[in-house]
Amino acid sequence: MGLCFMAKGTFGEILKRERELREVTLNEVTVATRIPPRFLEAFEREDWETLPGGIFNRGFVRAIARYLGLDEENLLSEYDLAYGETRSAAVPADDPIPSPPKWIMVAGAVAILLLCMGAISGSVYGWHRYAARRAAKRAANEQTVAVGPVTASPAVAGAASPTPQAPPVTRPATTTTADGATAAPQRLDLAVSTSGATRVRVVADGRVVLDSRLPAGETRRLFARTQFVVSAADPDAVLLELNGQAIPSLNSAVPSGTIVLGQKDLRQAPSGNAQR
């Protein structure tokens, strides 16, 4: 039996009347169509807010019409008419919500793209600057380390006066034996011992070979061809031996706490102490 032969009425009234004429309950429709009872009641009351809307509502209407033996297209037409009138009453037709112009959406997309590109470019530029700064700093540190041994260092910590620069390296002095032959210069062998903790700096042939704080009881052996320049923060705590010969203490040798030892210091004085 089609809707064209039914009495006039709203969509909900027609649907309910056709169901009751066939003596079918809502539960029976639910079992046959798997449509929840609350949706069936919403159709009959035309409570569109309860229904999911869209293609789901139209699918439910088709399933109900098929189960009740009604014409699907006619019932869908009644549904569209009732649903459309309700939606038109809810949203006034003379005051629709205007959609934004397309150029605004395009401009927004372009702006977002430009912002992303600017952020990426800024990050890359910042990283390059950071890497260049690190490379320059590393190169400066390496240059300082390479030049350090041949430049004058700051004064030894705690010393009374700054440590002077090492004098220029001289040619090794030669000695003449009793028969007039010239003997080759001896290699300088310096033993540095400490009776107390102090900082000691030794320059051998113009090259820094020791510049550190030594604990009490420490002994270091150093070698040179022509000369040593020795300085200490506490001269009284340093004992020197040059090629096995005891050297006067730094305080007694020079007030500045710095002493220069060379080939000439290997000659013995009548008293047995090394001459300077």
C-alpha positions in Angstrom: 0.0 0.0 0.0 1.6 3.3 -1.1 1.5 6.7 0.6 -0.5 8.0 -2.4 -3.6 6.1 -1.1 -3.1 7.3 2.6 -4.9 10.1 4.3 -3.0 13.4 4.4 -0.9 14.3 7.5 2.5 15.0 8.6 5.4 12.6 8.0 5.3 11.4 11.6 1.6 10.9 11.7 1.6 8.9 8.4 4.5 6.7 9.6 2.8 5.9 12.9 -0.6 5.3 11.3 0.8 2.9 8.8 2.7 1.0 11.5 -0.4 0.7 13.7 -2.6 -0.4 10.8 -0.3 -3.4 10.4 -0.3 -4.0 14.1 3.5 -3.8 14.3 5.2 -2.6 17.5 8.4 -0.5 17.7 10.3 -3.4 19.0 9.3 -5.6 16.0 10.5 -2.8 13.7 13.8 -2.6 15.7 14.4 -6.4 15.4 13.7 -6.4 11.7 15.6 -3.2 10.8 18.1 -2.9 13.7 17.0 0.8 14.1 17.0 1.7 17.8 13.5 2.4 19.3 14.4 5.9 20.3 15.1 6.7 16.6 11.8 5.2 15.5 10.0 7.3 18.1 11.9 10.4 17.0 10.7 9.8 13.4 7.1 9.5 14.5 7.4 12.7 16.6 9.5 14.4 14.0 12.1 15.1 16.6 15.0 15.7 14.2 17.5 16.8 16.9 17.5 13.2 18.3 18.3 11.7 14.9 21.9 11.4 13.6 20.9 13.3 10.4 22.1 13.1 6.8 22.4 9.8 4.9 21.6 7.9 8.1 18.1 9.3 8.4 17.4 8.6 4.7 18.7 5.0 5.2 16.4 4.5 8.2 13.4 5.8 6.2 14.1 3.3 3.4 14.5 0.4 5.8 11.2 1.3 7.6 9.3 1.7 4.3 10.7 -1.7 3.0 9.7 -3.5 6.2 6.1 -2.0 6.3 5.6 -2.6 2.6 5.5 1.1 1.7 6.8 2.9 -1.4 10.3 4.0 -0.5 10.5 7.0 -2.8 7.2 8.3 -1.7 8.1 8.0 2.0 11.4 9.7 1.3 9.6 12.5 -0.4 7.4 13.0 2.6 10.5 12.9 4.9 12.4 15.4 2.8 9.4 17.7 2.8 8.9 17.6 6.5 12.6 17.7 7.3 13.2 20.6 4.9 10.3 22.7 6.3 11.6 22.3 9.8 15.2 23.2 8.8 13.9 26.2 6.8 12.0 27.5 9.9 15.1 27.1 12.1 17.4 29.1 9.7 15.7 32.1 8.1 16.2 32.1 4.4 16.5 35.9 4.1 19.6 36.1 6.4 22.0 33.3 5.3 25.5 33.1 6.8 27.8 34.4 4.1 30.7 32.2 3.2 34.1 33.9 3.1 35.4 34.9 -0.3 37.8 32.4 -1.9 40.6 35.0 -2.2 40.7 35.3 1.6 41.3 31.6 2.0 44.0 31.7 -0.7 45.7 34.7 0.9 45.6 32.9 4.3 47.2 29.8 2.9 49.9 31.9 1.2 50.6 33.8 4.4 50.9 30.5 6.4 53.3 29.2 3.8 55.4 32.3 3.9 55.6 32.2 7.7 56.7 28.5 7.6 59.4 29.4 5.0 60.6 32.3 7.0 60.8 30.2 10.2 62.8 27.5 8.3 65.1 30.1 6.7 65.7 31.8 10.1 66.6 28.5 11.7 69.0 27.6 9.0 70.7 31.0 9.1 71.0 30.9 12.9 72.5 27.4 12.8 75.1 28.5 10.2 76.1 31.5 12.3 76.3 29.4 15.4 78.5 26.8 13.5 80.8 29.6 12.1 81.2 31.1 15.6 82.1 27.8 17.1 84.6 27.1 14.3 86.2 30.5 14.8 86.4 30.0 18.5 88.0 26.6 18.1 90.5 27.9 15.6 91.4 30.7 18.0 91.9 28.3 20.9 94.1 26.0 18.7 96.2 29.0 17.6 96.6 30.1 21.2 97.7 26.6 22.2 100.2 26.4 19.3 101.7 29.8 20.0 101.7 29.4 23.8 105.0 27.7 24.3 107.0 30.4 22.5 105.3 33.4 24.1 105.8 34.8 27.5 103.3 33.5 30.0 101.8 35.5 32.9 103.6 35.7 36.2 103.7 32.6 38.3 100.9 32.6 40.8 102.0 34.1 44.1 105.4 35.3 42.9 106.7 38.6 44.0 107.3 39.9 40.5 106.3 38.9 36.9 108.4 36.2 35.3 110.7 37.7 32.6 110.7 36.4 29.1 113.3 33.8 28.3 116.5 35.2 26.8 117.4 34.4 23.3 119.0 31.0 22.8 122.8 31.2 22.4 125.1 28.8 20.7 126.5 26.1 23.1 129.8 27.1 24.5 132.7 24.8 23.7 135.5 23.9 26.1 139.2 23.3 25.4 141.1 20.4 26.9 144.6 20.5 28.3 146.1 19.4 24.9 144.3 22.2 23.1 141.5 20.1 21.6 138.0 21.5 21.5 135.5 19.3 23.4 131.9 19.0 22.4 129.4 20.9 24.8 127.8 18.7 27.4 124.0 18.2 27.5 122.4 20.0 30.4 120.7 17.7 32.9 118.6 19.7 35.4 117.0 18.0 38.4 114.2 20.1 40.1 113.2 19.0 43.6 110.7 20.6 45.9 110.7 20.7 49.7 107.3 22.3 49.7 104.3 22.7 47.4 105.0 25.5 44.9 104.5 26.5 41.2 107.6 26.0 39.1 108.2 27.2 35.5 111.2 26.0 33.4 112.1 27.1 29.9 114.7 24.9 28.1 116.3 26.4 25.0 113.5 28.9 24.6 110.7 26.2 25.0 108.5 25.8 28.1 109.0 22.3 29.4 107.5 22.7 32.8 104.8 25.1 34.1 102.8 23.6 36.9 102.3 23.4 40.7 104.5 20.6 42.2 103.7 19.0 45.5 106.3 18.7 48.3 108.9 15.9 47.7 108.4 16.0 43.8 111.5 15.6 41.6 111.5 16.4 37.8 114.5 15.8 35.4 114.7 18.1 32.4 117.2 18.3 29.5 118.6 21.2 27.3 121.4 21.9 25.0 122.3 25.5 26.0 120.4 26.9 28.9 117.6 26.7 31.4 115.5 29.6 32.8 114.0 28.5 36.2 111.5 30.5 38.3 109.3 29.6 41.2 106.5 31.1 43.3 108.3 30.0 46.5 112.1 30.0 45.7 113.0 28.6 49.1 111.0 25.4 48.4 113.0 24.6 45.2 116.3 22.7 45.0 118.3 22.5 41.8 121.0 20.2 40.5 122.7 20.8 37.2 124.5 17.7 35.8 124.7 16.4 39.4 126.0 19.7 40.8 124.0 21.5 43.5 122.9 25.0 42.6 122.3 27.8 45.2 118.7 28.4 46.1 116.7 30.8 43.9 116.4 33.3 46.8 120.1 33.4 47.4 120.8 33.5 43.6 118.6 36.3 42.5 115.9 38.4 44.4 113.4 37.9 41.6 113.2 34.1 42.1 114.4 33.4 38.5 117.7 31.9 37.6 119.4 31.2 34.2 121.6 28.2 34.0 123.9 27.4 31.0 127.1 25.7 29.9 129.2 28.1 32.0 127.5 26.9 35.2 129.1 23.5 34.7 132.5 24.9 35.6 133.4 24.3 39.3 134.3 27.1 41.7 137.1 26.4 44.2 134.6 25.9 46.9 132.8 23.1 44.9 129.6 25.1 44.1 128.6 25.9 40.6 129.6 29.4 39.5 127.3 31.7 37.7 
